[in-house]
């Protein structure tokens, strides 16, 4: 891909990815074919801030884990009542990083 397109993509979507992996993403995007551009642009990235809100209000029902594609952990969280509430509180803290990691994995699998 063109350097300008990569920079534009990273400028507009930086909040969706872990900051420590931005350089890796940049190099992979530059190496990618131009045919991948539409695929990369059309991926459904989860917003970490929205996921935090979902975790705060619907975390007891494991909606946050289901949205990240973690069905097994979502069912376990749902049936244990969020580990008697402890898991729910832990997810409030780590859900933003989990969301960014999920978006990174989604981007890397599409290349």
SVG drawing of the C-alpha trace seen along z (x, -y; Angstrom):
<svg xmlns="http://www.w3.org/2000/svg" viewBox="-27 -11 35 34">
<polyline fill="none" stroke="black" stroke-width="0.4" points="0.0,0.0 1.0,-3.6 2.7,-5.3 0.1,-8.1 -2.8,-5.7 -1.1,-3.8 -0.5,-7.0 -4.1,-8.1 -5.4,-4.7 -3.3,-4.8 -4.3,-8.4 -8.0,-7.6 -7.9,-4.2 -5.0,-4.5 -7.4,-4.2 -8.5,-0.7 -5.0,0.9 -2.4,1.4 0.0,-1.5 3.0,0.8 2.0,2.6 1.5,-0.5 5.0,-0.2 4.3,3.5 1.0,2.6 2.6,-0.2 5.2,2.1 2.7,4.9 0.4,2.4 3.2,1.0 4.1,4.5 0.4,5.4 -1.0,5.5 -3.2,2.7 -6.0,5.3 -6.1,5.7 -6.9,2.0 -10.7,2.4 -10.7,5.4 -8.7,3.7 -10.9,0.6 -14.1,2.6 -13.2,4.6 -15.5,4.1 -13.2,2.8 -14.6,2.7 -14.3,-0.7 -12.5,-0.2 -14.5,-3.0 -17.8,-1.6 -16.7,1.9 -15.8,0.3 -19.4,-1.0 -20.8,2.3 -18.7,4.0 -19.9,1.6 -23.6,2.0 -23.9,5.5 -20.7,7.2 -22.8,9.3 -24.4,11.0 -21.0,11.5 -22.0,9.4 -18.5,7.9 -16.9,11.3 -19.4,12.5 -18.8,9.3 -15.0,10.1 -15.8,13.6 -14.8,15.3 -17.8,17.6 -16.4,20.1 -15.2,17.5 -18.5,15.6 -20.5,18.7 -18.3,19.4 -18.6,15.8 -22.4,15.9 -22.9,19.2 -20.7,18.3 -22.2,14.9 -19.0,13.3 -17.0,15.4 -19.2,14.1 -18.7,10.6 -14.9,10.6 -14.5,11.4 -16.9,8.5 -14.7,6.0 -11.5,7.3 -13.1,7.0 -13.9,3.4 -10.2,2.8 -8.9,4.9 -11.6,4.8 -10.1,1.9 -6.8,3.7 -8.6,6.9 -10.6,5.0 -7.4,3.5 -5.8,6.9 -8.9,8.3 -8.8,5.6 -5.0,6.2 -5.7,10.0 -8.5,9.2 -6.3,6.9 -3.4,9.4 -5.7,12.3 -7.0,10.3 -3.6,9.7"/>
</svg>
